[in-house]
Amino acid sequence: MTEVIDELPKNSKRFMNFLKKCPQMTDTPLLRSAEFGEEFKDMLPSIQYLSDKGHITMLTVNGELCFRISSDSARKHFNKFKGMTEVELLTYRIVKAAGNRGIVLNELRYKVQLHNYSNQLKRILNKLTSKKLIKMFKPFNDPHKKYYILFELRPAKEVQGGIWYSKGEQDEGALRAMDIILFGKKGLMNKDYKSTGCTAAQLTEQISSRNLFHGDTVMSLCDVEQYLERNYYDGKLERIRTNKGATLYVKKDRSTEETTRRIQNITSTPCGTCTLQNQCTPDGVISPGSCPYLVDWMGSF
Protein backbone atom coordinates (compact mmCIF):
# COMPACT_ATOMS: atom_id res chain seq x y z
CA MET A 1 0.00 0.00 0.00
CA THR A 2 2.84 2.43 0.88
CA GLU A 3 4.43 1.94 -2.58
CA VAL A 4 1.08 2.72 -4.24
CA ILE A 5 0.62 5.93 -2.22
CA ASP A 6 4.18 7.10 -2.94
CA GLU A 7 3.51 7.00 -6.68
CA LEU A 8 0.34 9.13 -6.51
CA PRO A 9 0.02 12.87 -7.29
CA LYS A 10 0.29 15.21 -4.28
CA ASN A 11 -3.41 15.74 -3.40
CA SER A 12 -4.24 12.09 -4.15
CA LYS A 13 -1.43 11.01 -1.83
CA ARG A 14 -2.73 13.37 0.86
CA PHE A 15 -6.26 11.93 0.65
CA MET A 16 -4.99 8.34 0.78
CA ASN A 17 -2.87 9.11 3.87
CA PHE A 18 -5.97 10.67 5.45
CA LEU A 19 -8.00 7.48 4.80
CA LYS A 20 -5.25 5.35 6.32
CA LYS A 21 -5.74 7.19 9.60
CA CYS A 22 -9.54 6.70 9.59
CA PRO A 23 -11.19 3.79 11.47
CA GLN A 24 -11.24 0.76 9.11
CA MET A 25 -9.66 3.08 6.49
CA THR A 26 -13.14 4.56 5.88
CA ASP A 27 -13.91 8.25 6.31
CA THR A 28 -17.08 10.15 7.25
CA PRO A 29 -18.23 13.66 6.26
CA LEU A 30 -17.35 14.81 9.80
CA LEU A 31 -13.78 13.47 9.55
CA ARG A 32 -13.35 14.97 6.07
CA SER A 33 -14.53 18.36 7.28
CA ALA A 34 -12.15 18.28 10.23
CA GLU A 35 -9.21 17.30 7.99
CA PHE A 36 -9.75 19.48 4.93
CA GLY A 37 -12.37 22.10 5.76
CA GLU A 38 -12.94 24.40 2.78
CA GLU A 39 -10.05 22.72 0.94
CA PHE A 40 -12.13 19.61 0.33
CA LYS A 41 -13.61 21.01 -2.90
CA ASP A 42 -10.07 21.24 -4.26
CA MET A 43 -9.60 17.52 -3.47
CA LEU A 44 -12.49 16.36 -5.68
CA PRO A 45 -10.41 15.90 -8.90
CA SER A 46 -7.92 13.82 -6.91
CA ILE A 47 -10.71 11.76 -5.37
CA GLN A 48 -12.13 11.12 -8.85
CA TYR A 49 -8.65 10.09 -10.01
CA LEU A 50 -8.31 7.62 -7.12
CA SER A 51 -11.74 6.17 -7.87
CA ASP A 52 -10.99 5.79 -11.59
CA LYS A 53 -7.77 3.94 -10.75
CA GLY A 54 -9.53 1.61 -8.32
CA HIS A 55 -7.56 2.84 -5.27
CA ILE A 56 -10.66 3.89 -3.33
CA THR A 57 -14.27 2.72 -3.17
CA MET A 58 -17.30 4.94 -2.73
CA LEU A 59 -20.06 3.68 -0.43
CA THR A 60 -23.09 4.96 1.44
CA VAL A 61 -23.18 4.68 5.24
CA ASN A 62 -26.36 5.83 7.04
CA GLY A 63 -27.32 7.81 3.94
CA GLU A 64 -23.98 9.63 3.73
CA LEU A 65 -21.32 9.31 1.03
CA CYS A 66 -18.08 7.84 2.39
CA PHE A 67 -14.76 6.75 0.92
CA ARG A 68 -12.70 3.68 1.76
CA ILE A 69 -9.30 2.43 0.66
CA SER A 70 -9.93 -0.49 -1.68
CA SER A 71 -8.85 -3.91 -0.49
CA ASP A 72 -6.44 -6.00 -2.56
CA SER A 73 -9.33 -8.17 -3.77
CA ALA A 74 -11.39 -5.10 -4.70
CA ARG A 75 -8.48 -3.66 -6.71
CA LYS A 76 -7.94 -6.98 -8.42
CA HIS A 77 -11.66 -7.13 -9.29
CA PHE A 78 -11.52 -3.54 -10.56
CA ASN A 79 -8.52 -4.25 -12.79
CA LYS A 80 -10.24 -7.28 -14.32
CA PHE A 81 -13.04 -5.11 -15.70
CA LYS A 82 -11.04 -1.96 -16.32
CA GLY A 83 -11.60 -0.47 -19.77
CA MET A 84 -14.43 -2.82 -20.71
CA THR A 85 -17.37 -1.54 -22.77
CA GLU A 86 -21.04 -1.89 -21.82
CA VAL A 87 -21.62 -4.72 -24.29
CA GLU A 88 -18.56 -6.58 -22.96
CA LEU A 89 -19.84 -6.22 -19.39
CA LEU A 90 -23.30 -7.36 -20.52
CA THR A 91 -21.80 -10.46 -22.15
CA TYR A 92 -19.94 -11.27 -18.94
CA ARG A 93 -23.10 -10.84 -16.82
CA ILE A 94 -25.11 -13.14 -19.11
CA VAL A 95 -22.45 -15.86 -18.91
CA LYS A 96 -22.32 -15.42 -15.13
CA ALA A 97 -26.10 -15.80 -14.85
CA ALA A 98 -25.90 -19.17 -16.66
CA GLY A 99 -24.04 -20.66 -13.67
CA ASN A 100 -22.21 -23.96 -13.95
CA ARG A 101 -24.39 -25.24 -16.80
CA GLY A 102 -22.98 -22.58 -19.12
CA ILE A 103 -24.73 -20.93 -22.06
CA VAL A 104 -24.65 -22.09 -25.67
CA LEU A 105 -23.16 -19.67 -28.20
CA ASN A 106 -26.38 -19.16 -30.19
CA GLU A 107 -28.38 -18.26 -27.08
CA LEU A 108 -25.63 -15.93 -25.90
CA ARG A 109 -25.60 -14.20 -29.30
CA TYR A 110 -29.37 -13.66 -29.05
CA LYS A 111 -29.30 -12.33 -25.47
CA VAL A 112 -26.49 -9.88 -26.21
CA GLN A 113 -28.46 -8.90 -29.35
CA LEU A 114 -25.48 -9.46 -31.62
CA HIS A 115 -27.05 -12.22 -33.73
CA ASN A 116 -26.29 -10.17 -36.87
CA TYR A 117 -22.76 -9.24 -35.71
CA SER A 118 -20.93 -12.54 -35.28
CA ASN A 119 -17.45 -11.02 -35.71
CA GLN A 120 -18.07 -8.44 -32.98
CA LEU A 121 -19.25 -11.11 -30.54
CA LYS A 122 -16.24 -13.26 -31.44
CA ARG A 123 -13.91 -10.37 -30.54
CA ILE A 124 -15.74 -9.84 -27.24
CA LEU A 125 -15.53 -13.53 -26.32
CA ASN A 126 -11.84 -13.64 -27.22
CA LYS A 127 -11.19 -10.59 -25.02
CA LEU A 128 -13.10 -12.02 -22.04
CA THR A 129 -11.32 -15.35 -22.51
CA SER A 130 -7.86 -13.73 -22.68
CA LYS A 131 -8.62 -11.82 -19.46
CA LYS A 132 -9.55 -15.17 -17.85
CA LEU A 133 -13.08 -14.02 -17.11
CA ILE A 134 -14.83 -16.77 -19.10
CA LYS A 135 -13.90 -20.01 -20.86
CA MET A 136 -15.37 -22.20 -23.57
CA PHE A 137 -16.28 -25.87 -23.20
CA LYS A 138 -18.14 -28.48 -25.21
CA PRO A 139 -20.73 -30.67 -23.44
CA PHE A 140 -20.04 -34.38 -23.61
CA ASN A 141 -23.44 -35.25 -25.10
CA ASP A 142 -23.36 -32.40 -27.65
CA PRO A 143 -19.68 -31.91 -28.58
CA HIS A 144 -20.42 -29.94 -31.73
CA LYS A 145 -21.68 -26.88 -29.84
CA LYS A 146 -19.73 -24.25 -27.93
CA TYR A 147 -20.79 -23.30 -24.41
CA TYR A 148 -19.38 -20.51 -22.24
CA ILE A 149 -18.97 -20.43 -18.47
CA LEU A 150 -17.15 -18.25 -15.92
CA PHE A 151 -13.43 -18.99 -15.85
CA GLU A 152 -13.39 -20.02 -12.18
CA LEU A 153 -16.34 -22.44 -12.47
CA ARG A 154 -16.38 -26.11 -13.40
CA PRO A 155 -19.18 -27.32 -15.69
CA ALA A 156 -21.94 -29.25 -13.94
CA LYS A 157 -21.52 -33.02 -13.99
CA GLU A 158 -24.54 -33.54 -16.24
CA VAL A 159 -23.02 -31.35 -18.98
CA GLN A 160 -19.33 -32.03 -18.41
CA GLY A 161 -19.60 -35.77 -18.93
CA GLY A 162 -19.38 -37.41 -15.50
CA ILE A 163 -17.30 -40.59 -15.71
CA TRP A 164 -16.44 -39.82 -19.34
CA TYR A 165 -14.13 -37.02 -18.24
CA SER A 166 -11.00 -37.12 -16.12
CA LYS A 167 -9.19 -33.98 -14.90
CA GLY A 168 -11.13 -31.86 -17.37
CA GLU A 169 -10.15 -34.00 -20.37
CA GLN A 170 -12.16 -36.61 -22.24
CA ASP A 171 -11.40 -40.07 -20.84
CA GLU A 172 -10.57 -42.00 -24.00
CA GLY A 173 -10.03 -45.25 -22.07
CA ALA A 174 -13.54 -45.17 -20.58
CA LEU A 175 -15.06 -44.36 -23.97
CA ARG A 176 -13.22 -47.18 -25.73
CA ALA A 177 -14.33 -49.64 -23.03
CA MET A 178 -17.95 -48.56 -23.49
CA ASP A 179 -17.63 -48.74 -27.28
CA ILE A 180 -16.57 -52.39 -26.96
CA ILE A 181 -19.45 -53.17 -24.57
CA LEU A 182 -21.99 -51.74 -27.01
CA PHE A 183 -20.51 -51.97 -30.49
CA GLY A 184 -17.93 -54.77 -30.23
CA LYS A 185 -18.41 -58.03 -32.13
CA LYS A 186 -20.33 -59.47 -29.18
CA GLY A 187 -21.50 -56.08 -27.94
CA LEU A 188 -24.98 -55.45 -26.64
CA MET A 189 -26.05 -53.48 -29.73
CA ASN A 190 -24.85 -56.30 -31.99
CA LYS A 191 -26.39 -59.10 -29.93
CA ASP A 192 -28.92 -58.53 -27.14
CA TYR A 193 -30.49 -55.37 -28.56
CA LYS A 194 -29.73 -55.74 -32.25
CA SER A 195 -33.34 -56.10 -33.37
CA THR A 196 -35.24 -54.48 -30.51
CA GLY A 197 -33.15 -51.53 -29.40
CA CYS A 198 -32.99 -50.56 -25.72
CA THR A 199 -33.65 -47.74 -23.32
CA ALA A 200 -30.93 -46.07 -21.25
CA ALA A 201 -32.44 -47.70 -18.14
CA GLN A 202 -32.27 -51.20 -19.68
CA LEU A 203 -28.67 -50.66 -20.72
CA THR A 204 -27.70 -49.35 -17.27
CA GLU A 205 -29.25 -52.44 -15.63
CA GLN A 206 -27.45 -54.82 -18.01
CA ILE A 207 -24.05 -53.20 -17.46
CA SER A 208 -24.52 -53.10 -13.69
CA SER A 209 -25.93 -56.61 -13.18
CA ARG A 210 -23.32 -58.24 -15.43
CA ASN A 211 -20.48 -56.02 -14.17
CA LEU A 212 -19.45 -55.21 -17.71
CA PHE A 213 -17.67 -51.91 -17.08
CA HIS A 214 -14.07 -51.92 -15.87
CA GLY A 215 -12.77 -51.33 -12.36
CA ASP A 216 -14.83 -50.06 -9.45
CA THR A 217 -16.56 -47.41 -11.57
CA VAL A 218 -20.25 -47.05 -10.76
CA MET A 219 -22.15 -46.12 -13.90
CA SER A 220 -25.31 -44.11 -13.34
CA LEU A 221 -28.34 -43.72 -15.60
CA CYS A 222 -27.16 -40.17 -16.33
CA ASP A 223 -23.76 -41.48 -17.50
CA VAL A 224 -25.41 -43.96 -19.88
CA GLU A 225 -27.80 -41.33 -21.23
CA GLN A 226 -24.86 -39.01 -21.95
CA TYR A 227 -23.02 -41.75 -23.82
CA LEU A 228 -26.10 -42.76 -25.86
CA GLU A 229 -26.94 -39.15 -26.74
CA ARG A 230 -23.37 -38.53 -27.86
CA ASN A 231 -23.52 -41.53 -30.18
CA TYR A 232 -26.90 -40.40 -31.44
CA TYR A 233 -25.43 -37.03 -32.47
CA ASP A 234 -22.42 -38.82 -33.97
CA GLY A 235 -24.78 -40.85 -36.16
CA LYS A 236 -24.07 -44.27 -34.61
CA LEU A 237 -27.49 -44.68 -33.00
CA GLU A 238 -31.07 -44.00 -33.97
CA ARG A 239 -33.55 -42.60 -31.46
CA ILE A 240 -37.14 -43.90 -31.38
CA ARG A 241 -39.95 -42.51 -29.22
CA THR A 242 -42.50 -45.12 -28.05
CA ASN A 243 -46.17 -44.40 -27.41
CA LYS A 244 -45.46 -44.76 -23.68
CA GLY A 245 -42.98 -41.91 -23.78
CA ALA A 246 -39.83 -44.03 -23.54
CA THR A 247 -36.80 -43.46 -25.78
CA LEU A 248 -35.31 -46.48 -27.52
CA TYR A 249 -31.82 -46.46 -29.03
CA VAL A 250 -31.08 -48.66 -32.04
CA LYS A 251 -27.74 -49.19 -33.73
CA LYS A 252 -27.69 -47.36 -37.05
CA ASP A 253 -26.63 -49.55 -40.00
CA ARG A 254 -28.00 -50.71 -43.35
CA SER A 255 -30.93 -52.48 -41.71
CA THR A 256 -31.71 -49.66 -39.28
CA GLU A 257 -34.60 -48.28 -41.33
CA GLU A 258 -36.34 -51.64 -41.34
CA THR A 259 -35.60 -52.21 -37.63
CA THR A 260 -36.81 -48.74 -36.78
CA ARG A 261 -40.03 -49.19 -38.77
CA ARG A 262 -40.72 -52.55 -37.12
CA ILE A 263 -40.11 -51.21 -33.60
CA GLN A 264 -42.29 -48.20 -34.28
CA ASN A 265 -45.04 -50.47 -35.54
CA ILE A 266 -44.85 -52.67 -32.45
CA THR A 267 -44.85 -49.73 -30.04
CA SER A 268 -47.61 -47.88 -31.90
CA THR A 269 -50.33 -50.55 -31.56
CA PRO A 270 -53.76 -48.84 -31.64
CA CYS A 271 -54.79 -50.73 -28.50
CA GLY A 272 -52.53 -48.50 -26.36
CA THR A 273 -54.47 -45.33 -27.22
CA CYS A 274 -57.92 -46.82 -27.83
CA THR A 275 -60.65 -45.24 -25.65
CA LEU A 276 -62.76 -48.40 -25.88
CA GLN A 277 -60.11 -50.89 -24.75
CA ASN A 278 -61.99 -51.58 -21.48
CA GLN A 279 -64.97 -52.79 -23.50
CA CYS A 280 -62.89 -54.90 -25.90
CA THR A 281 -63.31 -58.69 -25.44
CA PRO A 282 -62.63 -61.66 -27.76
CA ASP A 283 -66.38 -62.46 -28.14
CA GLY A 284 -67.83 -58.99 -27.64
CA VAL A 285 -69.30 -56.44 -30.03
CA ILE A 286 -65.95 -54.66 -29.80
CA SER A 287 -63.24 -57.28 -30.27
CA PRO A 288 -59.70 -57.59 -31.65
CA GLY A 289 -60.98 -59.83 -34.44
CA SER A 290 -63.32 -57.20 -35.85
CA CYS A 291 -61.29 -54.09 -35.11
CA PRO A 292 -60.47 -52.29 -38.40
CA TYR A 293 -57.66 -50.27 -36.73
CA LEU A 294 -55.93 -53.44 -35.56
CA VAL A 295 -56.26 -55.00 -39.02
CA ASP A 296 -54.63 -51.92 -40.62
CA TRP A 297 -51.87 -51.94 -38.00
CA MET A 298 -51.07 -55.64 -38.60
CA GLY A 299 -50.90 -54.97 -42.30
CA SER A 300 -48.00 -52.59 -41.73
CA PHE A 301 -45.60 -55.47 -40.91
C-alpha positions in Angstrom: 0.0 0.0 0.0 2.8 2.4 0.9 4.4 1.9 -2.6 1.1 2.7 -4.2 0.6 5.9 -2.2 4.2 7.1 -2.9 3.5 7.0 -6.7 0.3 9.1 -6.5 0.0 12.9 -7.3 0.3 15.2 -4.3 -3.4 15.7 -3.4 -4.2 12.1 -4.1 -1.4 11.0 -1.8 -2.7 13.4 0.9 -6.3 11.9 0.7 -5.0 8.3 0.8 -2.9 9.1 3.9 -6.0 10.7 5.5 -8.0 7.5 4.8 -5.3 5.4 6.3 -5.7 7.2 9.6 -9.5 6.7 9.6 -11.2 3.8 11.5 -11.2 0.8 9.1 -9.7 3.1 6.5 -13.1 4.6 5.9 -13.9 8.2 6.3 -17.1 10.2 7.3 -18.2 13.7 6.3 -17.3 14.8 9.8 -13.8 13.5 9.6 -13.4 15.0 6.1 -14.5 18.4 7.3 -12.1 18.3 10.2 -9.2 17.3 8.0 -9.7 19.5 4.9 -12.4 22.1 5.8 -12.9 24.4 2.8 -10.0 22.7 0.9 -12.1 19.6 0.3 -13.6 21.0 -2.9 -10.1 21.2 -4.3 -9.6 17.5 -3.5 -12.5 16.4 -5.7 -10.4 15.9 -8.9 -7.9 13.8 -6.9 -10.7 11.8 -5.4 -12.1 11.1 -8.9 -8.7 10.1 -10.0 -8.3 7.6 -7.1 -11.7 6.2 -7.9 -11.0 5.8 -11.6 -7.8 3.9 -10.8 -9.5 1.6 -8.3 -7.6 2.8 -5.3 -10.7 3.9 -3.3 -14.3 2.7 -3.2 -17.3 4.9 -2.7 -20.1 3.7 -0.4 -23.1 5.0 1.4 -23.2 4.7 5.2 -26.4 5.8 7.0 -27.3 7.8 3.9 -24.0 9.6 3.7 -21.3 9.3 1.0 -18.1 7.8 2.4 -14.8 6.8 0.9 -12.7 3.7 1.8 -9.3 2.4 0.7 -9.9 -0.5 -1.7 -8.8 -3.9 -0.5 -6.4 -6.0 -2.6 -9.3 -8.2 -3.8 -11.4 -5.1 -4.7 -8.5 -3.7 -6.7 -7.9 -7.0 -8.4 -11.7 -7.1 -9.3 -11.5 -3.5 -10.6 -8.5 -4.2 -12.8 -10.2 -7.3 -14.3 -13.0 -5.1 -15.7 -11.0 -2.0 -16.3 -11.6 -0.5 -19.8 -14.4 -2.8 -20.7 -17.4 -1.5 -22.8 -21.0 -1.9 -21.8 -21.6 -4.7 -24.3 -18.6 -6.6 -23.0 -19.8 -6.2 -19.4 -23.3 -7.4 -20.5 -21.8 -10.5 -22.1 -19.9 -11.3 -18.9 -23.1 -10.8 -16.8 -25.1 -13.1 -19.1 -22.5 -15.9 -18.9 -22.3 -15.4 -15.1 -26.1 -15.8 -14.9 -25.9 -19.2 -16.7 -24.0 -20.7 -13.7 -22.2 -24.0 -13.9 -24.4 -25.2 -16.8 -23.0 -22.6 -19.1 -24.7 -20.9 -22.1 -24.7 -22.1 -25.7 -23.2 -19.7 -28.2 -26.4 -19.2 -30.2 -28.4 -18.3 -27.1 -25.6 -15.9 -25.9 -25.6 -14.2 -29.3 -29.4 -13.7 -29.1 -29.3 -12.3 -25.5 -26.5 -9.9 -26.2 -28.5 -8.9 -29.3 -25.5 -9.5 -31.6 -27.1 -12.2 -33.7 -26.3 -10.2 -36.9 -22.8 -9.2 -35.7 -20.9 -12.5 -35.3 -17.5 -11.0 -35.7 -18.1 -8.4 -33.0 -19.2 -11.1 -30.5 -16.2 -13.3 -31.4 -13.9 -10.4 -30.5 -15.7 -9.8 -27.2 -15.5 -13.5 -26.3 -11.8 -13.6 -27.2 -11.2 -10.6 -25.0 -13.1 -12.0 -22.0 -11.3 -15.4 -22.5 -7.9 -13.7 -22.7 -8.6 -11.8 -19.5 -9.6 -15.2 -17.8 -13.1 -14.0 -17.1 -14.8 -16.8 -19.1 -13.9 -20.0 -20.9 -15.4 -22.2 -23.6 -16.3 -25.9 -23.2 -18.1 -28.5 -25.2 -20.7 -30.7 -23.4 -20.0 -34.4 -23.6 -23.4 -35.3 -25.1 -23.4 -32.4 -27.6 -19.7 -31.9 -28.6 -20.4 -29.9 -31.7 -21.7 -26.9 -29.8 -19.7 -24.2 -27.9 -20.8 -23.3 -24.4 -19.4 -20.5 -22.2 -19.0 -20.4 -18.5 -17.1 -18.2 -15.9 -13.4 -19.0 -15.9 -13.4 -20.0 -12.2 -16.3 -22.4 -12.5 -16.4 -26.1 -13.4 -19.2 -27.3 -15.7 -21.9 -29.2 -13.9 -21.5 -33.0 -14.0 -24.5 -33.5 -16.2 -23.0 -31.4 -19.0 -19.3 -32.0 -18.4 -19.6 -35.8 -18.9 -19.4 -37.4 -15.5 -17.3 -40.6 -15.7 -16.4 -39.8 -19.3 -14.1 -37.0 -18.2 -11.0 -37.1 -16.1 -9.2 -34.0 -14.9 -11.1 -31.9 -17.4 -10.1 -34.0 -20.4 -12.2 -36.6 -22.2 -11.4 -40.1 -20.8 -10.6 -42.0 -24.0 -10.0 -45.3 -22.1 -13.5 -45.2 -20.6 -15.1 -44.4 -24.0 -13.2 -47.2 -25.7 -14.3 -49.6 -23.0 -18.0 -48.6 -23.5 -17.6 -48.7 -27.3 -16.6 -52.4 -27.0 -19.5 -53.2 -24.6 -22.0 -51.7 -27.0 -20.5 -52.0 -30.5 -17.9 -54.8 -30.2 -18.4 -58.0 -32.1 -20.3 -59.5 -29.2 -21.5 -56.1 -27.9 -25.0 -55.5 -26.6 -26.1 -53.5 -29.7 -24.9 -56.3 -32.0 -26.4 -59.1 -29.9 -28.9 -58.5 -27.1 -30.5 -55.4 -28.6 -29.7 -55.7 -32.2 -33.3 -56.1 -33.4 -35.2 -54.5 -30.5 -33.1 -51.5 -29.4 -33.0 -50.6 -25.7 -33.6 -47.7 -23.3 -30.9 -46.1 -21.2 -32.4 -47.7 -18.1 -32.3 -51.2 -19.7 -28.7 -50.7 -20.7 -27.7 -49.3 -17.3 -29.2 -52.4 -15.6 -27.4 -54.8 -18.0 -24.1 -53.2 -17.5 -24.5 -53.1 -13.7 -25.9 -56.6 -13.2 -23.3 -58.2 -15.4 -20.5 -56.0 -14.2 -19.5 -55.2 -17.7 -17.7 -51.9 -17.1 -14.1 -51.9 -15.9 -12.8 -51.3 -12.4 -14.8 -50.1 -9.5 -16.6 -47.4 -11.6 -20.3 -47.1 -10.8 -22.2 -46.1 -13.9 -25.3 -44.1 -13.3 -28.3 -43.7 -15.6 -27.2 -40.2 -16.3 -23.8 -41.5 -17.5 -25.4 -44.0 -19.9 -27.8 -41.3 -21.2 -24.9 -39.0 -21.9 -23.0 -41.8 -23.8 -26.1 -42.8 -25.9 -26.9 -39.1 -26.7 -23.4 -38.5 -27.9 -23.5 -41.5 -30.2 -26.9 -40.4 -31.4 -25.4 -37.0 -32.5 -22.4 -38.8 -34.0 -24.8 -40.8 -36.2 -24.1 -44.3 -34.6 -27.5 -44.7 -33.0 -31.1 -44.0 -34.0 -33.5 -42.6 -31.5 -37.1 -43.9 -31.4 -40.0 -42.5 -29.2 -42.5 -45.1 -28.1 -46.2 -44.4 -27.4 -45.5 -44.8 -23.7 -43.0 -41.9 -23.8 -39.8 -44.0 -23.5 -36.8 -43.5 -25.8 -35.3 -46.5 -27.5 -31.8 -46.5 -29.0 -31.1 -48.7 -32.0 -27.7 -49.2 -33.7 -27.7 -47.4 -37.1 -26.6 -49.5 -40.0 -28.0 -50.7 -43.3 -30.9 -52.5 -41.7 -31.7 -49.7 -39.3 -34.6 -48.3 -41.3 -36.3 -51.6 -41.3 -35.6 -52.2 -37.6 -36.8 -48.7 -36.8 -40.0 -49.2 -38.8 -40.7 -52.5 -37.1 -40.1 -51.2 -33.6 -42.3 -48.2 -34.3 -45.0 -50.5 -35.5 -44.9 -52.7 -32.5 -44.8 -49.7 -30.0 -47.6 -47.9 -31.9 -50.3 -50.5 -31.6 -53.8 -48.8 -31.6 -54.8 -50.7 -28.5 -52.5 -48.5 -26.4 -54.5 -45.3 -27.2 -57.9 -46.8 -27.8 -60.6 -45.2 -25.7 -62.8 -48.4 -25.9 -60.1 -50.9 -24.7 -62.0 -51.6 -21.5 -65.0 -52.8 -23.5 -62.9 -54.9 -25.9 -63.3 -58.7 -25.4 -62.6 -61.7 -27.8 -66.4 -62.5 -28.1 -67.8 -59.0 -27.6 -69.3 -56.4 -30.0 -66.0 -54.7 -29.8 -63.2 -57.3 -30.3 -59.7 -57.6 -31.7 -61.0 -59.8 -34.4 -63.3 -57.2 -35.8 -61.3 -54.1 -35.1 -60.5 -52.3 -38.4 -57.7 -50.3 -36.7 -55.9 -53.4 -35.6 -56.3 -55.0 -39.0 -54.6 -51.9 -40.6 -51.9 -51.9 -38.0 -51.1 -55.6 -38.6 -50.9 -55.0 -42.3 -48.0 -52.6 -41.7 -45.6 -55.5 -40.9 
